Structures are given as structure tokens and as C-alpha cells.
Amino acid sequence: MSRKEKVLISACLVGENVKYNGKNNKLSNLKELGDKFELIPFCPEVEGGLPTPRPPAEIVSFNPLKLINKEQKDVTKYFLKGAKKCLKLCREQNIKKAILKANSPSCGRDFVYDGTFSGKLTKGKGVTADLLEKNGIEVFCEKTLLSE
């Protein structure tokens, strides 16, 4: 019997209540994914030291990187710490692919919220998605999964 490929997945996508609002984004096709891959759940925001629930945060600047929460508190260090922990886990577990939550300031692969807290998306990558891609890990979002 061959071992399943390990795939990192945003913890909210497997049903863990780690979203900023204390809820989750559990996928409807989680069982099929679990049949194909060994899913390794991880939430960079929680692992970076942010509580659940927490005020929502958005990227207000990419260069230099700056994230603020809705209370105008700078939370950049928590996002960076979580991203680095995620990369370390991927290296330790030899994980080459990740399924991350679309539009998240941590996990968004193609788009993130624009920093105005108005619900408007802008082209860009979340902190963790960006770090993983720069280190050779293939990043998918739950909308495209591994179908690309």
C-alpha cells in the first residue's frame, strides 16, 4: 500500500473553529480530499499568536509589509511568525503542496482584502501563501483545490 501524499490545509477548511469570528470554513468535499491525501491542518494566524475570535485583519501595505486589524492595531508580527512556523512544518514533514483559504490575509493565493475593511478584494497574496510559494511549495486555494 502506497502512502498518501501529505498536503498542508488551512485548519478552518477542515472544520476547526479558528477563523477571526470563531467559526470555520469546512469544505463539503473534505472526505474525498482525505481519501486522496494525508491532510495536515494548520492555522498560521492562531500559530502566530492571535486569539480566536479576534478582530479581522487586512494587509494595508505589501512593501513594507503591514497588516492592521479593524481596531487599527498593527498585527504584522503575528502573521509573519505564523507564516514562518508554517514553512518550518512543511519542511519538517516534507510537504510540497498546500490548500489555503482564499482571500485571507494569511492564506489568500490570488486575492486579499484591500486594507479598507470594505469587503473589496485586490490582487495579492497572503503572508503565508507568499512565503510558501517563495520556498517552492505549490499553493492552491479551496476554490481550485488540486485541479489546476
N, C-alpha and C positions, 0 to 999 in steps of 0.2 A: 504494500500500500504506500503510495507516494504521499509525502507531507504536503499540506496546503501551504500556499504562499502567504506569508504574513503581510497584512495591509493595515496601516495605521488608519484609524477612523475617528472623526470628531466624536467625543463622548456623547454630545447631545443627540447625534444621529442614531445611537444605539438605545436611546431612551433614558439616559442619565439626566437628572434634573440639574443641569449645570449652566443653562442659559442665564443671561443677565436678569431675566424676570423670574428665575427659579423653575422654569419649565424646561421642556426638551423639544427636539425636532425629530422624534423617532421615525425612521424610514418604514414605509409599508412593505418594502421588499427585503427587509433585514434577514429573514430566514434564508432566502436564495443566496444572498451575499455570504452569509455564514456557512452555507453548504460549499461554496466555491473557495473561500478564503478564510484564513485564521485572522479574525478581526481583533486589532489591538486598540481599544478605546483610549483617547487622551483628550483632555481639555486644556489647551495652553493658558487660558485666562485663569482658571482655577489653580493650575500647577504653578502659574506665575505669582500667585499670592492674592488674587482677588476673591472676595466673598461671593456667595450665591444666597439670595439675589444681590444684585449690585446695580448702580446706575449705568445705563447704556453708555458706551464709549465709541468715539469715532476718530478716524485719522484726520487731523487738521493740516498736517504738513508731511510730505514724504521726504523732503530733503531740506533741513534736517528732519528726521522722523519725530513726529509729535502726535500723541493721542491725548484727548481730554474726554472726561466723562461729562454727562449732562449737568453736573454741578460745577463745571469748569475746573475740575481738579486734573492735573497732569498725571496720567496713569501709564506713560510710555514705558517706564522701567518694568512694570508688571508684564506687559506684552512682550518685551524683549526677553525677560527671564523665562517666560513660558515657552517662547519660540526656541530658545537655546536648550531647554530641557527636552523639548520635543525632538529636536535634531539629535541630541545625545541618545535618547531612547531608540530612535531609528537606527543609529549607528550600532548601538549595543545589540539590537535584535535583528540586524541585517535587513531592515525594511527598506524597500525600494519604491513603494507606491503608497499614496495617502489619499483618502476620500475625506475632503474637508467641507465644512458648511459654507455654502455660497453667501457672498455679500458681507461676511463677518469681518471685523477689523483685524482679527487674528487669522482667520481661515479662508477668507474670500480669495478666489483664484483669478477672476476676471474683473470683478467689480467690487467696490466697497462703498459704504455711505460717505457722502461728501464732506462731512465735518460740520454741517449746519444743523443737524438733528431735525431735518425737514422730511426725511424719508427718501431723499433724492440720491440716486446712485451715480458714481463716477468710475471711469476706467481706472483700475489699480488693483494691487494685491494686498492682502492682509499680511501682517508681520510674520506669522508662522509660515504661511504659504510661500512667501517670498524667500525666506531663509531655507526652507526645504528645497525649493527649486534651484536656488543658487548652489546647493550642495548635491545636486544630481538625483534628487528624489522626485519621481513623477507625481504631480498633484492633479487630482480630479475633484470636481465638486459633486455634490449629491445629485445634481440635475443631470450630469452627463455620466456619472459613475465611471465605470471602466469600459465604456462602449466606444470611446474615441479611437 
